[in-house]
């Protein structure tokens, strides 16, 4: 009975600590296990008047079960954290010297076959996706959302640490090292080099970005004035809604291109 009570208190306390933490807050439901164990303890002790729970386990097996019960909450946190925050590893190959808009559409039936690279005994590989000369790639890979809805946990940046983009004639150097698919624009491109810019279309089942020298930025994205006009029009359409000012929004010409090739 004491073991049952102590285990319940341990799990309840562990869940409370997770709830108060900054990183693992959503993992608090393990406290429910502790709560249920304590309810079971009180039912056995005060309703059924049990002072001892009989078991066929010997001392060694009881010690092993105690050890498992102690480490299980840590395993719970480690496994869920790994599953949710693991990077979505993919290597994207562009045509030689390609610059312009790049659109990748996932989960397509009639598309590139799934090809993996840099695997280790079939593990930890990177999905290989080849972009055609128009800047479009359709792949049968599913873009895993790395989420656990019942816990309300999902990864917000799938590509951090897992996305590599190369030109096919230079597979040793990434076009921009560390690009992670978010709206953030990384360090300035080298003189005469290219930069990678994210767009507002970076969500399943799409990833759209632009490869271009900084001086050609506005060939693909709205100017400040165009963004102001777009925001004003959206406010007229939705007067009671908050309209977030976009950071990098494709201009009309490139949106039309994406519609023409069947991406949007």
PyMOL commands that set and color helices and strands:
alter all, ss='L'
color gray80, all
select helices_A, chain A and resi 2-20+25-47+59-85+149-151+214-219+224-237+252-260
alter helices_A, ss='H'
color red, helices_A
select strands_A, chain A and resi 90-94+100-105+115-117+126-130+136-138+147-148+153-154+163-167+195-203+206-212
alter strands_A, ss='S'
color yellow, strands_A
deselect
rebuild
show_as cartoon
